[in-house]
Amino acid sequence: MLDFRNKLLFATLDGMFGTIFGKKTPISHREIKLFNSESGKLEVFQPLSEPHVTMYSCGPTVYDYVHIGNLRSYVFPDILKRVFIRNGYLVKHTINFTDFGHLSDDGDAGEDKMMKGLKREDLPITLAGMKQLGDIYIKAFVDDMDELRIMPPTTWARASDYVGKQVSLIKALDDKGFIYETSDGAYFDISKFPTYGRLGKINIQKLQEGARVEVNSEKKHPADFAVWKKGELGWPSRFGTGFPGWHIECSAMALETLGKQIDVHTGGVDNMPTHHNGEIAQSESLTGKKFVQYWMHGEHLRIDNTKIAKSAGNSITMRHLRDRGFSGEDYRYWLLTAHYRSPINFSWDALKAAKQALYRLKRHMYEEFKQRSNVPDTAYMEKFDACLANDLDTPGAIAVLWEMMKDPKLEEKTKCGTLMAMDEILDIGLSEDPSEGRRLLGVVGQQELSHEIQELIDKREAARISRNWAEADFLREAIARKGYTIEDSPQGPKITKNS
């Protein structure tokens, strides 16, 4: 079985090579263009220290199950990481877990999400209770990621494990004169960081003019953000007991696990105005260096053109998809049919269409081709890789895949090999062991059928050959009542056991 996640180890050890069909094959180091949210432009990727690439992806606040909109933010960095590896880079990647201190309003207001989770689960309002809650939803998130075939990061960073680092960063910012104390905590003074708001080109003047002073009259500017929130629960600091602010968590974990400067930082577009501008201000004030070279943001997933959110009551999780008979591969394939920077509107019909398309690909792979493969077609692979190197154009890459599948000039073995090579990036379930692939599809071999079912199939095939369509249809219904679906093909009847 070709499993790209297993092959990651080889790619890490031997940066300029991949493996295709068990052979060591040099991979071209092509030009990769990425849309940088900071510049608002498509830029040629150039890492800080070639061939090494550092990536940080903002992770979930682990107080509840994440919804499918949240999960979209982890599929596109997964594709990016695979593209980097395909092109010979060695990737070091961190995803964090926020397991304390994230308020429901990113502007330092609202209910603490972890507290909300503790009350919902009837757990003790203690640090131990928070850890227990975090354990539950960290596992759930990792399970969702695995179901979506997302490669694990180099480091899972849990915020509560980095509190000491966060406290030391806050102390350093205070010593440098970047923060001030209020009755409820300590805040970063954005007037001390002149380029604050450059990500997304936030208009600070308009923000101040439209601010509601009563939200927090002690703040010098409405955009000043908390680096420490005082409270009875938490850890000690020079500002008293409490929690580090949400933004300082990510700065601490990124700096600790990846260094003072990182190549790529990913997240959803909702992270950009407040959270990521906060990260930039803190990190660059501390280090005096440019924090991130390439900021990349994924667009929202919507239902009925409304953003998915727990507060909106339209939250759908992977568990809901499974209950409707959809797999993580089905959802992943559907996401890849849209560009990561384009809003996408979810519907069950759209997901059903994606499931059917993926099912057709799997039937080709596991029934017709049976994974008997030749070397991939170089022309189609060039077009496929060129799409992905152009700001992760997954819709274009999938279009190339289908163009290749419909090409009558290609042999089945070549199509099989090309699909397997494409699946190293897409990872939509086309590279399983053939017998496992057929089992997952519900395809049944002759040796697995009872004598009664096989007899019905043989009679129907005889009726079909003699063009006795009424008898053939009658026998199809008889087979269906026994729990099987029969499908005609040039290779003969294909039998699928109904779920």
Secondary structure as the mmCIF struct_conf table of DSSP 4:
data_model
#
loop_
_struct_conf.conf_type_id
_struct_conf.id
_struct_conf.beg_label_comp_id
_struct_conf.beg_label_asym_id
_struct_conf.beg_label_seq_id
_struct_conf.end_label_comp_id
_struct_conf.end_label_asym_id
_struct_conf.end_label_seq_id
HELX_RH_AL_P HELX_RH_AL_P1 PHE A 4 LEU A 13
BEND BEND1 ASP A 14 ASP A 14
TURN_TY1_P TURN_TY1_P1 GLY A 15 MET A 16
STRN STRN1 PHE A 17 ILE A 20
TURN_TY1_P TURN_TY1_P2 PHE A 21 GLY A 22
STRN STRN2 LYS A 23 PRO A 26
STRN STRN3 LYS A 33 ASN A 36
TURN_TY1_P TURN_TY1_P3 SER A 37 GLY A 40
STRN STRN4 LYS A 41 VAL A 44
BEND BEND2 LEU A 48 LEU A 48
STRN STRN5 SER A 49 SER A 49
TURN_TY1_P TURN_TY1_P4 GLU A 50 PRO A 51
STRN STRN6 HIS A 52 SER A 57
STRN STRN7 THR A 61 THR A 61
TURN_TY1_P TURN_TY1_P5 VAL A 62 TYR A 63
BEND BEND3 ASP A 64 ASP A 64
HELX_LH_PP_P HELX_LH_PP_P1 TYR A 65 HIS A 67
HELX_RH_AL_P HELX_RH_AL_P2 ILE A 68 ARG A 86
TURN_TY1_P TURN_TY1_P6 ASN A 87 GLY A 88
STRN STRN8 LEU A 90 PHE A 97
STRN STRN9 THR A 98 THR A 98
BEND BEND4 PHE A 100 PHE A 100
STRN STRN10 LEU A 103 ASP A 105
TURN_TY1_P TURN_TY1_P7 ASP A 106 ASP A 108
STRN STRN11 ALA A 109 ASP A 112
HELX_RH_AL_P HELX_RH_AL_P3 LYS A 113 GLU A 121
TURN_TY1_P TURN_TY1_P8 ASP A 122 ASP A 122
BEND BEND5 ILE A 125 THR A 126
HELX_RH_AL_P HELX_RH_AL_P4 LEU A 127 GLU A 147
TURN_TY1_P TURN_TY1_P9 LEU A 148 ARG A 149
HELX_LH_PP_P HELX_LH_PP_P2 ILE A 150 PRO A 153
BEND BEND6 THR A 154 THR A 154
STRN STRN12 THR A 155 ARG A 158
HELX_RH_3T_P HELX_RH_3T_P1 ALA A 159 TYR A 162
HELX_RH_AL_P HELX_RH_AL_P5 VAL A 163 ASP A 175
TURN_TY1_P TURN_TY1_P10 LYS A 176 GLY A 177
STRN STRN13 ILE A 179 GLU A 181
BEND BEND7 SER A 183 ASP A 184
STRN STRN14 GLY A 185 PHE A 188
HELX_RH_3T_P HELX_RH_3T_P2 ILE A 190 LYS A 192
BEND BEND8 PHE A 193 PHE A 193
TURN_TY1_P TURN_TY1_P11 PRO A 194 LYS A 201
HELX_RH_AL_P HELX_RH_AL_P6 ILE A 204 GLU A 209
TURN_TY1_P TURN_TY1_P12 GLY A 210 GLY A 210
HELX_RH_3T_P HELX_RH_3T_P3 VAL A 213 VAL A 215
TURN_TY1_P TURN_TY1_P13 SER A 217 GLU A 218
BEND BEND9 LYS A 220 HIS A 221
TURN_TY1_P TURN_TY1_P14 PRO A 222 ALA A 223
STRN STRN15 PHE A 225 TRP A 235
TURN_TY1_P TURN_TY1_P15 ARG A 238 PHE A 239
BEND BEND10 THR A 241 THR A 241
STRN STRN16 GLY A 242 PRO A 244
HELX_RH_AL_P HELX_RH_AL_P7 TRP A 246 LEU A 258
BEND BEND11 LYS A 260 GLN A 261
STRN STRN17 ILE A 262 GLY A 268
HELX_RH_3T_P HELX_RH_3T_P4 VAL A 269 ASN A 271
HELX_RH_PI_P HELX_RH_PI_P1 MET A 272 HIS A 276
HELX_RH_AL_P HELX_RH_AL_P8 ASN A 277 THR A 287
BEND BEND12 GLY A 288 LYS A 289
STRN STRN18 VAL A 292 GLY A 298
HELX_LH_PP_P HELX_LH_PP_P3 GLU A 299 HIS A 300
STRN STRN19 LEU A 301 ILE A 303
TURN_TY1_P TURN_TY1_P16 ASP A 304 ASN A 305
STRN STRN20 THR A 306 LYS A 307
HELX_RH_3T_P HELX_RH_3T_P5 LYS A 310 ALA A 312
TURN_TY1_P TURN_TY1_P17 GLY A 313 GLY A 313
HELX_RH_AL_P HELX_RH_AL_P9 MET A 318 ASP A 323
TURN_TY1_P TURN_TY1_P18 ARG A 324 GLY A 325
HELX_RH_AL_P HELX_RH_AL_P10 GLY A 328 LEU A 336
TURN_TY1_P TURN_TY1_P19 THR A 337 THR A 337
BEND BEND13 ALA A 338 ALA A 338
TURN_TY1_P TURN_TY1_P20 TYR A 340 ARG A 341
BEND BEND14 SER A 342 SER A 342
STRN STRN21 ILE A 344 PHE A 346
HELX_RH_AL_P HELX_RH_AL_P11 TRP A 348 ARG A 363
HELX_RH_PI_P HELX_RH_PI_P2 HIS A 364 PHE A 369
TURN_TY1_P TURN_TY1_P21 LYS A 370 GLN A 371
BEND BEND15 VAL A 375 VAL A 375
HELX_LH_PP_P HELX_LH_PP_P4 PRO A 376 ASP A 377
HELX_RH_AL_P HELX_RH_AL_P12 THR A 378 ALA A 389
STRN STRN22 ASN A 390 ASN A 390
TURN_TY1_P TURN_TY1_P22 ASP A 391 ASP A 391
HELX_RH_AL_P HELX_RH_AL_P13 THR A 394 MET A 405
TURN_TY1_P TURN_TY1_P23 LYS A 406 LYS A 406
TURN_TY1_P TURN_TY1_P24 PRO A 408 LYS A 409
BEND BEND16 LEU A 410 LEU A 410
HELX_RH_AL_P HELX_RH_AL_P14 GLU A 412 LEU A 426
BEND BEND17 ILE A 428 GLY A 429
BEND BEND18 SER A 431 GLU A 432
HELX_RH_AL_P HELX_RH_AL_P15 PRO A 434 LEU A 441
TURN_TY1_P TURN_TY1_P25 GLY A 442 GLY A 442
STRN STRN23 VAL A 443 VAL A 444
HELX_RH_3T_P HELX_RH_3T_P6 GLN A 446 GLU A 448
BEND BEND19 LEU A 449 LEU A 449
HELX_RH_AL_P HELX_RH_AL_P16 HIS A 451 ILE A 465
TURN_TY1_P TURN_TY1_P26 SER A 466 ARG A 467
HELX_RH_AL_P HELX_RH_AL_P17 TRP A 469 ARG A 481
TURN_TY1_P TURN_TY1_P27 LYS A 482 GLY A 483
STRN STRN24 TYR A 484 GLU A 487
TURN_TY1_P TURN_TY1_P28 PRO A 490 GLN A 491
STRN STRN25 LYS A 494 LYS A 497
#
